């Protein structure tokens, strides 16, 4: 299980997307980008999502 992101308070959720506050510190922007990359993986033929 993944830990809760430390910079989550900088995340902006709309009806259609999740993005990072442009005024967020660089570490939070990097964390957001890495987290979104992890969460964008597609399930394999067995329905499993692999986190790398």
Secondary structure, 3 states (H helix, E strand, C coil): CCCCCCCHHHEEECCCCEEECCCCCHHHHHHHHHHHHHHCCCCCCCCCCCCC
